[in-house]
């Protein structure tokens, strides 16, 4: 077994992720290795249940939030285990047990399949249409690393970031913002961005603040008890040394905003000229870790919870400042009502800003 507690208490998230993916690359091969593993169904079940019980970081929180009782889950699913069941039958039972956690960062890997849970997005309206977004982008949009951007007809900048796994550097962001410097406002569309690299999320957000800002907290598991955590460690967003946006900005969200995108929305929510619009994000605030079961299967799970600046859980998502949804009838007419409402809101903010500036100039 790979023991989470062999690591120091204060691990950087990059080290956690690097170790996790390196281990995943190694252990994912173990589904087909020879005779070193205990393949008894009950032993595998016990191995998985115990790994989650001792290392998963949201058991107590989800007991309060959704009534999850991990001991009751044990009794219900252990009754389905027998020594004559096939490997695929065992995998199915274990996958169903893990789905009780309602966590998109929880996966069970074997050579034949990957167990996953997508309830964070599949149980809700999509509030997004790829063809509509492409219509607003047009064909003459610019590309800077993972960013796509253009200026809309009303002099509003429109930026799309489809995945935080797509790299962006300071130069990419600076060039994009410089191109849109004459715009009255900016829309950043991260709908259907399911996450990626947290560094990219912080890098982009750093261009929307002029000072250091508390954006949240992170804790680490320190023992096998459900409440064994380190003291909350504050996380700060540092302003970029490059070009920073000084005008109103709206971030568009839906339920498919997950993981690093959830963190990006948390960070942007603390920036003074930024408004979040759309639907609640999908969540996914636990940094993932990887371990190995007794039969060599690999389990990925949330190990380090992240919070917002008020020390509130964001595992189940972040509410927008201004809720709005996609009108399907208007979508058939080529109109994205979420984008249009954002444009309307920006014009209000621009007008307010112009009024304030006029008042400041009065003798």
N, C-alpha and C positions, 0 to 999 in steps of 0.2 A: 504493500500500500504506500501511496505517496502522501505524506503527512503535512497538512497545512501548517501545523504548529512548529515544524522544523525551521520556519522562517522567522526573522526578527519581527517585532511588533509593528514597527513603522516601515512598511514596505512602500516604495513608490509604486504608483499604479502601472507605470511602464514596465517595471520589473515583474509585477504580477502577471501582466498580460503576456510579456515575452516568455516568461517561464511556462505559462499556461499553454501557449500555442506550440512551444517547443515540445512540451510533454505530450500534447495532443498528437503531434506528428509522429512521436515515438510509439505511444500506447495504442493509437488507432490501428497499428499493425498487429497488435497482440490478439485480436479476435481470431486470427488464423495461426497463431503460434502453437507449439506442440504441447508438452505435458507438464508445464510448470504451474498450472492454474487449477483451482478447485471449481469444477463445473457443476457441482451439486446445486440444484435450483434453490434450495433453502439457504445454502451458504451465500449464494449470489444475492438473494433477496436481503438477507441480514446485512451483507456488506453494503448494499446500496442504502438501505434504510438508515443504517448507523452513520454512514458518511453524511447524509443530509441532516440527520439529527444533531450531529456534533459540529458540522462546519457551515451549513446553510445559514445565511445571516438574517432571514426575515421570518423565522418560524413564529416568534412571539408577536411580531407586528401583524402578521397575517391571521393569527388567531384572533386578534382584536378586530382587524379590519373586515375579514370575510368568514370568520368562524372556523378557520383551519385548526384541526386537532390532529397533530402528527401521530399521536399514540392510537387514536381511533382509526386513522388511515392504516397504520400497521396491522391492526386486528382485521380490518376489512379485506386488505389485499393479501395478507399472509394466509388467509383461509383459501385463497385461490392457488396456492403453491402446492405442487405434489411432485414426487420424484420421477414420475413417468411423463411429465410434460416435455414437449419438444423445446428446442432452443428458441424458436420463433414464438411459441406460446409464452415462454418466460419473458421474452423481450416485450411482448404486447402487454402483459400484466404490469411489468415494471414501468413501461411507458405511460400506462393509464394512471399508475400511482403518482408519477412525477407531475402529471397534468394537474393534480390537485393543488400544486403550488402556484399555478397561474403565473408562470414566469417564463418569458421568452428567452432568458439567459440560461435556462435549464435544458440540457440536451443529454441524451444517452446515445453513445456511438457503438456500433458493432460493424462488422464487415458488410452486413446485408442491409442496414438501415440506420436512420438517425431519428430518434424520438424528438419531437419539438412541440411547442405550444404557441399558437398564434392567436389566442383568444383576445389578446390586447388590441388586435386590429380587426380580426374577422367578425367579432360580435357587435361591430358598430358601423354606422354609415361611413363610406370611404371619403366623401367630401373632396374628391379629387378626380380629375380626368386628364390623362396624358395628352390626348389630342387637343384639348382646350389649352393646356399650358403651352404646347408647341405653337398653337395659333398666336398666343401673346408673344412668344419669343420670336416668331417669324422665321425667316431664313437667313437674315443678315446679322444675327446675334454674334457677339464676340465670345471667345473662350479663353479663360485664363486659369490654367490648371484645372481643377474640378469645378470652377465657376462658369456659368453661362450668364450673359447679361446684355441688356440693351436699354435704350431710352424710349419709353412709350410716347404716344402722340401728345399727351398733356404735360410733357417734360417731367415725368416721374420715372426714376430709374427702376428697372426690374431685374433682379438677380435670382438665379436658380442654382441651388446646390443639391444635387441628386443623391450624393452619398459622401459621408465624411471619411470614407475609405479612399476617396479620390483626393490626391495630394493638392495642397495649396501652400504657396510660400508667401512671404511678406511682399515680394515683388508682384505676384499675381493679384493680391488684394489691393495693394497700392495702385497698380495700373488700372484696375476696374473702377475703384473709387475716383481716381483722377479723371477718367473718361466721363464719369457721371457727375463731376464736380459742379456743373451748372444746373443740375436738376434741383427741383424744389423739395423733393423727398425721395425716399428709397423704399422699395418693397423687396424683402428677402423671402423667397418661397422655398421652404424646406419640407413641404408636404410630401409624404411618401419616402422621406429620407429615413431609413431604418437604423442609421448609426454608422459607426466606423471608428476612426481615430480621435480620441479625446483631445489630443494636441491640436488637431485641425479645428475642432470646435472652439477651443480657447483662443487660438490664433485669430480666427475671424472675429470673435466677440471683442477682442482687445482693441479693435479699431473703432469701437463705439463708446468708449469712455476716456475721459481725460485725467482720471485719477484712479488710484487703487481702490477696488471695491470688494467688500465681502460678498461672496457669491454662494457660500454654503459650507458644509462640513463633511468630513469623512471619518469613519471609524473602522477598526480592524478586529477580527476575531482574535481573542487571546486565550481561549480555552474551549472545552467541549460543551459547556453549558449554553443554553439558548441566549442568555444575557451576558455572556463573557465577551465584553468589548473593551477596546482601549478608550481613553477619553477622546471626545470629538476633537478632531484637528481642523482648524479653520482653513478654508480655501479662498484665495484672493485672485481676482482678475486684475492683471497689470495692464496699464495702457500701452498700446503699441508705440514704438519709437518712430513708426512711419506715419503715413497720412491717416488722419482720423476723421470720421464722418461727424459733422456738426449740425446736421439738419434732422427733421423728423424721419423716423424709420419704422416700418411695420414688418413684423415677422409673421408669416402665414404658417399655420400648423394644422395637422389632423391627427387621427389616432395612429397613423403609421409612422409618426415621429417617435423614434425609440432609441434607447441607449445613449450614444454620444449626442444624438439630436435632442434628446430629452435634456441632457446636460447643457447643450448650447442654448436651448430655450430658457432654462434656469438662469444661465449667465446673462443673457440678453435682457431678461426681466429686471435685472438690477441696474441697467443702463438708463440714464434719465430721459433720453429722447426716443426711446424704443417702446413700441406698443405691440403686444402679442394678440393676433387675431386668428379666428378660425375655430377649430374644435380642440378639445383637451388632447394633450399628447398621449402616446401609448404607455409611457413610463419606461421602466427598465433602469433602475438606479443602482443596482448592485454590480460592482466590478466582478467579472467572472473569473473563476479558478477551475482547474482541471485536476481530477484524481482518477485512480484506477480501481476497478472492482476486483473481487477475488478470482473471477474467471477471465480477466484481462480486458473486459469492456471498459470504455472510458465514459466518465460522467463529468459534465461541465455544470457549474452551479454558481449562483451569486454568493460571494464571500465577504465583500466589503460594502456596506451600505453608504450611499451618498444622500445628503440632505440639502434643503435650501437654506437661505440666510437666516430664516427663523427657526431652524432646526426641525423642520417638518419633513416627513418622508415624501419623496417624489417617485416612489416605486410604481404607483398606479397612475402617474401622469401629472401634468401641470395644467391648471385651468387658464384659458386665455383671458386677457384683459377685456376684450370685446368678442363675445361668442358670435359666430355667424356660420352659415352652412351653404352648401352648394345647392342651388335651385335646379333640379333636373330638367324642368321644362325649358328654362332659359339656357341650360347647357346645350340642349338640342338646337338652339338658335345661335350657338357659338359664343355664348356669354358665360364667363366664370364669375358668378355673383360674389365669391369671396375676394377675388382680385378687385372687382369693381367697388365693393364696399371699402376695401383698403384704400383705393384711389380717392374715394369720397372722404374718408377719414383723414387722409393726408392733406387734402385741400383745406379741411377745417383747421388742422394743426398749423398749416402754413399761414392761413388767414389770422389765426390767433397770434402767431409769431410776428406777423407784419404789424398787427395792432400794437403789440407790446413795444416793438421797435419804434413805432411812430410816437407812442407815449413817452418813451425814453428820450426822444429827440426834442420834445417840447421844452420851451424855455421855462 
